[in-house]
Amino acid sequence: MSVWQVDFYRRPLRDATGQVLWELLICEATHSFTYDALCPQQSANVSWLVSQLQKAADTSGLPDVIQVFRPQSLSLLTSSAQQLGIAVEATRRTPALKQWLQERASQYSKQDNYTGEAYN
C-alpha cells in the first residue's frame, strides 16, 4: 500500500507581486519520494491541488492513502483526494513529513522572498 504524507499551508514567503505563498510538500515515510510546489494564496484551492497531486503521481503513481497532520489543510486535501479516488487519513503520526518541515523551516529565512514572519 502506497502512503503519502502531505502538508499544504502558507509559508513566510511572498512572490514577486507580494502575494503570500503556500507550499505543498509530499513525501513517503522513507523519503524515497518527495515533491514540493509553491503557489500564491489566490491559487491555493482544490483545482490547483488536484493538478499538483497528478503531477506528483507522474513520478510514482497515485498513493492509496494521503496522511494529513495539519487540521487547517485537511478539508482542501480531502476534497482534492476525493476527485482522484484517494483515501485521506487525519493523523499526527507523520514523522518523515515533520522532519522535512523542520529542514525547510530553517531555510526560509535565507530566501530573498522571506517575509520575516515567525514560522514554527
Residue pairs with C-beta under 8 A, 6 or more apart in sequence:
1 64
1 65
2 28
2 60
2 61
2 62
2 63
2 64
2 65
3 28
3 29
3 63
3 64
3 65
3 66
3 67
4 26
4 27
4 28
4 33
4 56
4 63
4 65
4 66
4 67
5 26
5 27
5 28
5 29
5 66
5 67
5 69
5 94
5 96
5 97
6 24
6 25
6 26
6 66
6 67
6 68
6 73
6 77
6 97
7 23
7 24
7 25
7 68
7 69
7 70
7 73
7 97
7 101
8 22
8 23
8 24
8 25
8 44
8 49
8 70
8 73
8 76
8 77
9 22
9 23
9 70
9 72
9 73
10 20
10 21
10 22
10 23
10 41
10 44
11 20
11 21
11 22
11 23
11 38
11 108
11 119
12 108
12 109
12 114
12 115
12 116
12 117
12 118
12 119
13 20
13 21
13 23
13 38
13 108
13 111
13 113
13 114
13 115
14 20
14 21
14 113
14 115
15 21
15 38
15 40
15 113
16 113
17 40
19 40
19 41
19 42
20 40
20 41
20 115
21 38
21 39
21 40
21 41
21 113
22 38
22 39
22 40
22 41
22 44
23 36
23 37
23 38
23 104
24 35
24 36
24 37
24 38
24 39
24 49
24 52
25 34
25 35
25 36
25 97
25 100
25 101
25 104
26 33
26 34
26 35
26 36
26 53
26 56
27 33
27 34
27 35
27 96
27 97
27 100
28 34
28 60
28 96
29 95
29 96
30 96
31 96
31 100
33 59
33 60
34 100
35 52
35 55
35 56
35 59
37 52
37 55
39 48
39 52
44 76
45 76
46 76
46 79
46 80
46 83
49 76
49 77
49 79
49 80
50 80
50 83
50 84
53 62
53 80
53 81
53 84
53 86
54 84
57 63
57 84
62 84
62 85
62 86
63 86
64 86
64 87
65 86
65 87
65 88
65 89
66 77
66 81
66 86
66 87
66 88
66 89
67 88
67 89
67 91
67 93
67 94
67 97
68 74
68 77
68 78
68 88
68 89
68 90
68 91
68 94
69 90
69 91
69 92
69 93
69 94
69 97
69 98
71 90
74 88
74 90
77 88
78 88
81 87
81 88
82 88
105 119
105 120
108 114
108 119
